Amino acid sequence: MRPDIHPDYQPVLFHDTNADVYFVIGSTLKPTQTREYEGQTYPYVTLDISSASHPFYTGEQRQTSNEGRVASFNKRFARFKRSH
């Protein structure tokens, strides 16, 4: 590696706020916040979603209620019903 051209690589604490899970991963980010984790102080970054909470990685499948959608559609457009 050539000297003085690469960004500083350091351990950073990432917090998935959705699943309340912490990860310490090497990164070139330079966050302004710090937080103590397992006896050490790390630069701190919050995440909305990570592999701990994303449905693709967790295997959770979220199904919407189709019956509820049909009922709400019928309720919404009942006034346009044709009379024969």
Summary of the structure (lengths in Angstrom):
residues: 84
radius of gyration: 23.9
end to end distance: 80.5
largest distance: 82.7
contacts: 155
relative contact order: 0.17
helix: 23%
strand: 31%
